[in-house]
Amino acid sequence: MKTTRSRMMAVGMGVALLFTACGSLLRPEPAERLFFALEIKDGDRVVARPHLLGKEGKLLSLRLVEPSRPDLPRLSLELVPERQGDGYRVQLKLALPEHDGVRQGELLVGHGEERPLLLTDPVRPLSVRLLLMRVASPEFEAWMRLAQPTLATS
């Protein structure tokens, strides 16, 4: 009787351990937090240089407006970064009021890599330079240290 009870307890504990192990294997990894540094140009004119934080697989949007005209965006931007191998496929949509419609494009970019994207326009080109970094990385920490303004010492 004791042997049967011991076996049943051992089997029960084994099944519980198996479910615990399988549950942790099936749990999806949390979405990677990402940093984007962009330069958006209309021809030779720099329109904006936004820095954004987002997550892979999540829509990230930015809307710049003039305080005097909040109903008319100066720039609308959407990014959707998706993990692809060691890097990311970033889908991008950009709208400027002086250009008709929305310009779209996508690019493959690795961690710590800066890539250009030309968005075609029959009149004048729109271009985007995009730098992508994982927030939890030494490269991002180094970039943040370099980007901080230095205080003048006297």
JONOR-V277011 format. One record per backbone hydrogen bond with DSSP energy under -0.5 kcal/mol. NH is the residue of the N-H (numbers start at 1). CO is the residue of the C=O. Records with the same first field share a line. If there is no record, write none. Layout:
# JONOR-V277011
NH->CO  CO
This chain:
# JONOR-V277011
5->1
6->2
7->3
8->4
9->5
10->6
11->7
12->8
13->9
14->10
15->11
16->12
17->13
18->14
19->15
20->16
21->17
22->18
23->19
24->20
25->21
26->22
27->23
34->54
35->133
36->52
37->131
38->50
39->129
40->48
41->39  127
42->45
43->41  125
45->42
47->40  45
48->40
52->36
54->34
56->32
57->81
58->55
60->79
62->77
64->75
66->69  72
69->66
70->67
72->69
73->71
74->64
75->64
76->95
77->62
78->93
79->60
80->91
81->58
82->89
84->87
87->84
88->109
89->82
90->88  107
91->80  89
92->105
93->78
94->103
95->76
99->96
103->94
105->92
107->90
109->88
112->132
113->110  132
115->130
117->128
119->117  126
120->118
126->119
127->41
128->117
129->39
130->115
131->37
132->113
133->35
135->33
137->135
141->137
142->138
143->139
144->140
145->141
146->142
147->143
148->144
